[in-house]
Amino acid sequence: MTIVFSLGGSILYSKPEIVIEIGKFARGSKERIVVVVGGGKSARLLVSLGKLLGLKDRDLHEIGISATLMNALLVSKAIGGTFYKGDPRKLPHKKLLVIGGFKPGWTTDVCAAYACVSSGANVLFNLSKERGVYDKDPEKFTSAKLLNKLSFKRLYTLTRGGRRPGMNYIFDPLAARICVSSDIKVIVTNRFRDVSVYLSGRSVNGSLIA
């Protein structure tokens, strides 16, 4: 069995202790672990600077990918994992693998979805700064409600709009389509203990997309 984590850059920078939790989990688990790390603040700052300097979208995507790779290298050093910057569709078989972005136009959620496909994982744990998926942006609307369980079809209605470098989705629509085609469930949560909760067959505190 393989367990894949999509570690959002937002939670990496706001709650870095989650990296320590991943490391402890990996050391105590017999399963293969793949951690895909997002860009977060560093990617957004670099992309913003690139825009001011007149860079085109493809260049901005490449800058963002570089930020995810730096974050992934940092995480791999912190938890003793193997850092890999190749194609997530062709992962080397390592006990604990840490990767970042790979291709312009792909978010790290997309890389995580492909990592699930290539490793045979049937669930993707999306570790986010948000508790889960809401029916509207919780940072803008106090009336936003957490959706403990939702379909991918419902998710698509919440993530409409064009894709731009530096854009932050609760879960990328392209990644969602990959998960649908390969029958992969997604858990969105900001609590690492939800991983063990889900694996023990209980309901998570965040959101289950299936």
QUIDANOR-V811129 format. One record per residue. N is the residue number from 0. RES is the residue in three letters. SS is DSSP state (A for helix, B for strand, O for the rest). OMEGA is omega as a letter, one per 20 degrees, with the letter a starting at -180 (* if undefined). D_CENTER is the distance of its C-alpha to the mean C-alpha in whole Angstrom. Layout:
BEGIN
n res ss omega d_center
N RES SS OMEGA D_CENTER
N RES SS OMEGA D_CENTER
END
This chain:
BEGIN
n res ss omega d_center
0 MET O r 19
1 THR B r 16
2 ILE B a 13
3 VAL B r 9
4 PHE B r 6
5 SER B a 3
6 LEU B a 4
7 GLY O r 5
8 GLY A a 8
9 SER A a 10
10 ILE A r 10
11 LEU A a 11
12 TYR A a 14
13 SER A a 15
14 LYS O a 15
15 PRO O r 15
16 GLU A r 16
17 ILE A r 13
18 VAL A r 13
19 ILE A r 17
20 GLU A r 16
21 ILE A r 14
22 GLY A r 16
23 LYS A r 19
24 PHE A a 17
25 ALA A a 17
26 ARG A a 21
27 GLY A a 22
28 SER O r 20
29 LYS O a 22
30 GLU O r 19
31 ARG B a 17
32 ILE B r 14
33 VAL B r 11
34 VAL B r 8
35 VAL B a 6
36 VAL B r 6
37 GLY O a 6
38 GLY O r 10
39 GLY A a 11
40 LYS A a 15
41 SER A r 16
42 ALA A a 14
43 ARG A r 16
44 LEU A a 19
45 LEU A r 19
46 VAL A r 19
47 SER A r 21
48 LEU A r 24
49 GLY A r 23
50 LYS A r 24
51 LEU A a 27
52 LEU O r 28
53 GLY O r 28
54 LEU O r 26
55 LYS O a 25
56 ASP A a 22
57 ARG A r 21
58 ASP A r 22
59 LEU A r 19
60 HIS A a 17
61 GLU A r 18
62 ILE A r 18
63 GLY A r 14
64 ILE A r 13
65 SER A r 16
66 ALA A r 14
67 THR A a 11
68 LEU A r 13
69 MET A r 15
70 ASN A r 13
71 ALA A r 12
72 LEU A r 16
73 LEU A a 16
74 VAL A a 14
75 SER A r 15
76 LYS A a 19
77 ALA A a 18
78 ILE A r 17
79 GLY O r 19
80 GLY O r 17
81 THR B r 18
82 PHE B a 16
83 TYR B a 16
84 LYS O r 16
85 GLY O a 17
86 ASP O r 16
87 PRO O r 13
88 ARG O a 15
89 LYS O a 18
90 LEU O r 16
91 PRO O a 19
92 HIS O r 20
93 LYS O a 19
94 LYS O a 19
95 LEU B a 16
96 LEU B r 14
97 VAL B a 12
98 ILE B r 11
99 GLY O r 10
100 GLY O a 10
101 PHE O a 13
102 LYS O r 15
103 PRO O a 16
104 GLY O r 15
105 TRP O r 12
106 THR O r 8
107 THR A r 6
108 ASP A r 4
109 VAL A r 8
110 CYS A r 8
111 ALA A r 6
112 ALA A r 9
113 TYR A r 11
114 ALA A r 11
115 CYS A a 12
116 VAL A a 15
117 SER A a 16
118 SER A r 16
119 GLY O r 17
120 ALA O a 14
121 ASN O r 15
122 VAL B r 12
123 LEU B r 8
124 PHE B r 8
125 ASN B a 5
126 LEU B a 6
127 SER O r 7
128 LYS O r 11
129 GLU O r 12
130 ARG O a 14
131 GLY O r 13
132 VAL B r 14
133 TYR B r 17
134 ASP O r 20
135 LYS O a 20
136 ASP O a 18
137 PRO O r 19
138 GLU O a 20
139 LYS O a 22
140 PHE O r 24
141 THR O a 25
142 SER O a 26
143 ALA O a 22
144 LYS O r 22
145 LEU B r 19
146 LEU B a 18
147 ASN O r 18
148 LYS B r 18
149 LEU B r 18
150 SER O r 18
151 PHE A r 16
152 LYS A r 19
153 ARG A r 19
154 LEU A a 16
155 TYR A a 17
156 THR A a 20
157 LEU A a 17
158 THR O r 15
159 ARG O r 18
160 GLY O a 19
161 GLY O r 19
162 ARG O r 16
163 ARG O r 17
164 PRO O r 16
165 GLY O a 14
166 MET O a 13
167 ASN O r 11
168 TYR O r 10
169 ILE O r 9
170 PHE O a 8
171 ASP O a 9
172 PRO A r 12
173 LEU A r 13
174 ALA A r 10
175 ALA A r 12
176 ARG A r 15
177 ILE A r 14
178 CYS A r 13
179 VAL A a 16
180 SER A a 18
181 SER O r 17
182 ASP O r 17
183 ILE O r 14
184 LYS B r 13
185 VAL B r 10
186 ILE B r 10
187 VAL B a 9
188 THR B r 11
189 ASN O r 12
190 ARG O a 14
191 PHE O a 13
192 ARG A r 16
193 ASP A r 15
194 VAL A r 14
195 SER A r 18
196 VAL A a 19
197 TYR A a 17
198 LEU A r 18
199 SER O r 22
200 GLY O r 22
201 ARG O a 22
202 SER O a 20
203 VAL O r 17
204 ASN O a 18
205 GLY O a 15
206 SER B r 14
207 LEU B r 14
208 ILE B a 14
209 ALA O * 16
END
